[in-house]
Amino acid sequence: MSGEWGPEEWVFEARGVRDALVAVGEFLPECLSGELEDCGTSAGDHRGVWLAMLKAWAQFMIEANHGAPEAERLGGRLYRKVLGDGRRHFRL
């Protein structure tokens, strides 16, 4: 999936994940390569950390807003189905 990505693709993907977090209220610094607060960490590392944050945020919101039985259905069974579908699609 990302084996042939160059630096531009990593930055593009990282920005997309950051934008998703900003859309749900997480405000993150503009610290990718070439941005105002460039921290020196790779775009790939940023993307991974931000994806983990997005996953945790989504699970928290499911639990907080839907209660235990619905949280298990949405955050458990449905999540595992979508994850399995994605793994099969990308042959992971």
C-alpha positions in Angstrom: 0.0 0.0 0.0 2.7 2.5 1.0 5.8 0.7 -0.1 6.4 3.0 -3.1 5.4 6.3 -1.6 7.8 9.2 -1.9 8.1 12.1 0.7 5.3 14.0 -0.9 2.8 11.2 -0.6 3.7 10.7 3.1 3.2 14.4 3.8 -0.1 14.4 1.8 -1.4 11.3 3.8 -0.2 12.7 7.1 -2.0 16.0 6.5 -5.2 14.2 5.6 -5.2 12.4 9.0 -4.3 15.6 10.8 -7.2 17.3 9.0 -9.6 14.5 10.2 -8.4 15.0 13.8 -8.9 18.8 13.5 -12.4 18.2 12.1 -13.3 16.4 15.3 -11.8 19.0 17.6 -8.2 17.9 18.1 -5.9 20.8 17.3 -2.4 19.7 16.2 0.6 21.8 15.3 1.6 22.3 11.7 4.9 20.5 12.4 5.5 18.4 9.2 8.6 19.0 7.0 8.5 22.5 5.6 5.7 23.7 7.9 6.0 26.6 10.4 6.6 24.4 13.4 8.7 21.6 11.6 9.7 19.2 14.4 12.0 17.0 12.4 9.9 13.8 12.8 9.0 12.0 9.5 5.6 12.3 7.9 5.2 8.6 8.1 5.7 8.7 11.9 3.3 11.5 12.2 0.7 9.6 10.2 1.1 6.5 12.4 0.7 8.5 15.6 -2.2 10.5 14.3 -4.0 7.4 13.0 -3.7 5.9 16.5 -5.1 9.1 18.0 -8.0 9.0 15.5 -8.7 5.4 16.3 -8.8 6.1 20.1 -10.9 9.2 19.6 -13.4 7.3 17.5 -13.7 4.5 20.1 -14.1 6.9 23.0 -16.9 8.8 21.1 -18.7 5.5 20.3 -18.5 4.5 24.0 -19.5 7.9 25.3 -22.4 8.4 23.0 -23.9 4.9 22.4 -23.6 2.9 25.6 -22.0 -0.6 26.1 -24.1 -2.9 23.8 -24.0 -0.5 20.8 -20.3 0.3 21.5 -19.5 -3.4 21.2 -21.4 -3.6 17.9 -19.9 -0.5 16.4 -16.5 -0.5 18.0 -16.1 -4.2 18.1 -17.8 -6.4 15.5 -18.2 -3.8 12.8 -14.7 -2.5 13.4 -13.3 -6.1 13.0 -15.3 -6.6 9.8 -14.1 -3.3 8.2 -10.5 -4.1 9.4 -10.7 -7.6 7.8 -12.1 -6.3 4.6 -9.3 -3.7 4.4 -6.7 -6.3 5.1 -8.1 -8.6 2.4 -8.3 -5.8 -0.1 -4.7 -4.8 0.4 -3.5 -8.4 0.9 -2.1 -7.7 4.4 
